[in-house]
């Protein structure tokens, strides 16, 4: 499909209810696979830290921020020499988890038995592009935070409050338009530039419908986090009771894993809807053009 075929793309209208229905269908089918995958992002760093491999250097859990957990001070330079290679390995590992998640949520039929191993197969070249893509996202996030760091030093008052929020909006829009890039890199093996362009164009054409679906999914996936904050607000003292903090931490972990699972289910549903719908729209547009040509 050509991403420049504007008349074909405009004739397709994304169904918000269809995307939410597909998200629920993928969630029912694959919640346990995605849950296991993204629980590893918590379990493996804790296990390695227990072994003492990280020298008390915290690794970030968020897959878009690879280096935010490393504190750069003169006292930490010797730890940094060990932490940076670990962070690089962690970036590759998180990219691999994302690639497997793409395989899980973007398939149209159910796999059982040995066929499930197919989900773990990821090509080295697409994985390399995915690592570079996620590093690029981390760099974009760094850049978006620079005005927020400079604002307190350059001004005060209302500008000091508004600047960080004003810069955050373009970053969030960039993340929104680019959310399907991993799917086009891995599933359709598009070149990096074409994958970015296709994701931006397809989401741009359905921007308000995609945004409405994201808001609904965000409200649903954020319920466990809301329960956590309400509980901490109502019962702040109970977190200091023996045994209570472990339960609170476990709930916070499950809430974050749940957000990852729902997020990937939604992105898979959106990819299938946008790619399939745009392709069908292009086919129907070509047929109408052919009929008009033959009729004339």
C-alpha positions in Angstrom: 0.0 0.0 0.0 1.3 3.4 -0.9 1.1 5.9 2.0 0.7 8.7 -0.5 -2.7 7.5 -1.7 -4.6 10.1 0.2 -8.0 9.5 -1.4 -7.9 5.8 -0.4 -6.7 6.5 3.1 -9.4 9.1 3.7 -12.2 6.8 2.6 -11.4 4.4 5.6 -12.8 5.4 9.0 -11.5 3.7 12.0 -14.2 2.1 14.3 -13.5 3.0 17.9 -15.8 0.3 19.1 -14.1 -2.2 16.8 -10.6 -1.3 18.2 -11.8 -1.7 21.8 -13.5 -5.0 20.9 -10.3 -6.3 19.3 -8.3 -5.1 22.3 -10.5 -7.1 24.6 -10.3 -10.2 22.2 -6.5 -10.0 22.2 -6.4 -9.5 25.9 -8.5 -12.6 26.6 -6.3 -14.6 24.2 -2.8 -13.4 25.2 -2.9 -11.8 28.7 -0.9 -14.5 30.3 1.8 -14.5 27.6 2.3 -10.7 27.9 2.0 -10.9 31.6 4.9 -13.3 31.9 7.0 -11.3 29.4 6.6 -8.0 31.2 6.9 -9.5 34.7 10.5 -10.4 33.7 11.3 -6.7 33.5 10.8 -6.6 37.2 12.0 -10.1 38.2 15.4 -10.1 36.3 16.8 -6.8 37.6 15.8 -7.8 41.2 17.4 -11.2 40.8 20.7 -9.8 39.4 20.7 -7.0 42.1 20.4 -9.7 44.7 23.5 -11.3 43.3 25.3 -8.0 43.6 26.0 -7.6 39.9 24.9 -4.0 39.7 26.8 -2.6 42.7 23.6 -0.9 43.9 23.1 0.9 40.6 19.4 1.0 39.9 18.2 0.0 36.4 15.2 1.7 34.9 12.0 -0.4 34.4 10.5 1.9 31.8 11.6 0.6 28.3 11.7 4.2 26.8 14.3 5.5 29.3 17.4 3.3 29.2 19.9 5.5 31.0 17.8 7.4 33.6 18.7 5.0 36.4 22.4 5.8 36.3 23.5 8.7 38.5 26.7 10.4 37.1 28.8 11.8 39.9 32.6 11.5 40.5 31.8 8.9 43.2 29.9 6.7 40.8 32.4 6.7 37.9 33.7 3.2 38.8 30.1 2.0 39.0 29.3 3.7 35.7 31.9 1.6 33.9 29.9 -1.5 34.9 26.5 0.0 34.7 26.7 1.2 31.1 27.3 -2.2 29.6 24.5 -3.6 31.7 22.2 -0.8 30.5 23.1 -1.7 26.9 22.3 -5.3 27.5 19.1 -4.3 29.2 18.1 -2.1 26.2 18.6 -5.1 23.9 16.6 -7.3 26.3 13.7 -4.9 26.5 13.7 -4.5 22.7 13.5 -8.2 22.4 10.5 -8.3 24.8 8.8 -5.7 22.7 9.5 -7.6 19.5 8.0 -10.8 21.0 5.0 -8.7 22.2 4.6 -7.6 18.6 4.5 -11.2 17.5 2.0 -12.1 20.2 -0.6 -9.4 19.6 -0.3 -8.9 15.8 -1.2 -12.5 14.7 -4.7 -13.2 13.5 -5.1 -16.8 14.5 -4.5 -18.8 17.7 -1.3 -20.8 18.1 -1.0 -23.8 20.4 1.7 -26.3 21.4 5.0 -26.0 19.6 3.8 -23.3 17.4 4.0 -20.9 20.4 7.8 -21.1 20.0 7.3 -19.1 16.7 6.5 -16.1 18.8 10.0 -16.1 20.2 11.7 -15.8 16.9 13.0 -12.4 16.1 15.3 -11.5 13.2 18.6 -9.8 14.2 18.2 -7.0 11.7 14.7 -5.9 12.8 15.8 -6.3 16.4 18.7 -4.0 15.7 16.4 -1.4 14.2 14.1 -1.7 17.2 17.0 -1.1 19.6 17.9 2.0 17.7 14.3 3.1 17.6 13.9 2.8 21.4 17.2 4.6 22.0 15.9 7.4 19.7 12.8 7.6 21.8 15.0 8.0 24.9 16.9 10.8 23.3 13.7 12.5 22.3 12.6 12.3 25.9 15.9 13.7 27.1 15.5 16.7 24.7 11.9 17.3 25.8 13.1 17.6 29.4 15.9 20.1 28.8 13.5 23.2 28.9 12.1 21.9 32.1 15.6 21.8 33.6 16.4 25.3 32.3 13.1 27.0 33.2 13.8 27.3 36.9 17.2 28.9 36.2 15.9 31.3 33.5 12.6 32.5 34.9 10.1 32.2 37.7 6.4 32.4 38.2 3.9 31.2 35.5 6.6 30.6 32.9 8.4 28.3 35.2 5.3 26.2 35.6 4.1 26.2 31.9 7.4 25.5 30.1 7.8 21.8 31.2 4.1 21.1 30.4 4.3 22.9 27.0 7.3 20.8 26.0 5.7 17.6 27.2 2.9 17.9 24.7 5.0 17.5 21.5 6.8 14.5 23.0 3.5 12.8 23.8 2.3 13.5 20.3 5.5 12.0 18.9 5.0 8.9 21.0 1.3 8.6 19.8 2.2 9.0 16.1 5.1 6.5 16.4 3.4 3.8 18.4 3.1 1.4 15.4 6.7 1.7 14.2 7.7 -1.6 15.9 4.9 -3.4 14.1 6.0 -2.2 10.6 9.7 -2.9 11.4 9.0 -6.5 12.5 5.8 -7.7 10.8 6.2 -6.0 7.4 10.0 -5.7 7.5 9.8 -2.2 6.1 12.9 0.0 6.0 13.3 2.3 9.1 12.2 5.5 7.3 9.2 3.8 5.6 8.1 2.3 8.9 8.2 5.7 10.7 6.4 7.4 7.8 3.6 4.8 7.6 2.9 4.9 11.3 2.8 8.7 11.3 0.5 8.9 8.2 -2.0 6.2 9.2 -2.4 7.6 12.7 -2.5 11.2 11.5 -5.5 10.3 9.2 -7.4 8.8 12.1 -6.0 11.0 14.8 -9.1 12.0 16.7 -10.5 8.4 16.7 -7.2 7.0 17.8 -7.0 9.6 20.5 -10.5 8.8 21.7 -9.7 5.0 21.8 -6.5 5.8 23.7 -8.4 7.8 26.4 -10.8 4.9 26.9 -8.0 2.3 27.2 -6.0 4.6 29.5 -9.0 5.0 31.9 -9.5 1.2 32.0 -5.8 0.3 32.4 -5.3 3.0 35.0 -7.9 1.6 37.4 -5.3 -0.5 39.4 -3.0 2.5 39.7 -5.9 4.6 40.9 -6.8 2.0 43.5 -3.1 2.1 44.7 -3.1 5.9 45.1 -6.5 6.0 46.8 -5.3 3.3 49.2 -2.1 5.2 50.0 -4.0 8.4 50.5 -6.6 6.8 52.8 -4.3 4.4 54.7 -0.8 5.9 54.6 0.2 4.5 58.0 -0.6 0.9 57.0 2.4 0.9 54.6 4.7 0.8 57.6 3.1 -2.2 59.1 5.0 -5.5 58.8 3.9 -7.4 55.7 1.7 -4.5 54.4 4.5 -2.9 52.3 5.1 -6.2 50.4 1.5 -6.4 49.5 1.5 -2.8 48.3 4.6 -3.3 46.2 3.1 -6.5 44.7 0.0 -4.5 43.8 2.1 -1.8 42.2 4.0 -4.4 40.2 0.7 -6.0 39.0 -0.7 -2.6 38.1 2.4 -1.8 36.0 2.3 -5.2 34.3 -1.4 -4.8 33.6 -0.8 -1.4 31.9 1.9 -3.0 29.7 -0.4 -5.9 28.8 -3.4 -3.7 27.9 -1.1 -1.2 26.1 0.3 -3.9 23.8 -3.2 -5.5 23.2 -4.4 -2.0 22.2 -1.5 -1.4 19.9 -1.9 -4.8 18.3 -5.7 -4.2 17.7 -4.9 -0.7 16.3 -2.2 -2.1 14.0 -4.6 -4.8 12.6 -7.4 -2.3 12.2 -5.4 0.4 10.5 -3.3 -1.8 8.3 -6.2 -4.1 7.3 -8.7 -1.2 6.9 -6.3 1.0 4.9 -5.4 -1.9 2.7 -9.0 -2.8 2.0 -9.7 0.9 1.3 -6.9 1.0 -1.2 -8.2 -2.1 -3.0 -11.7 -0.7 -3.2 -10.3 2.6 -4.4 -8.4 0.9 -7.1 -11.4 -1.1 -8.2 -13.5 2.1 -8.4 -10.8 3.8 -10.4 -10.6 0.7 -12.8 -14.4 0.7 -13.2 -14.4 4.4 -14.0 -11.6 4.0 -16.5 -13.4 1.0 -18.2 -16.7 2.9 -18.3 -15.2 5.9 -19.9 
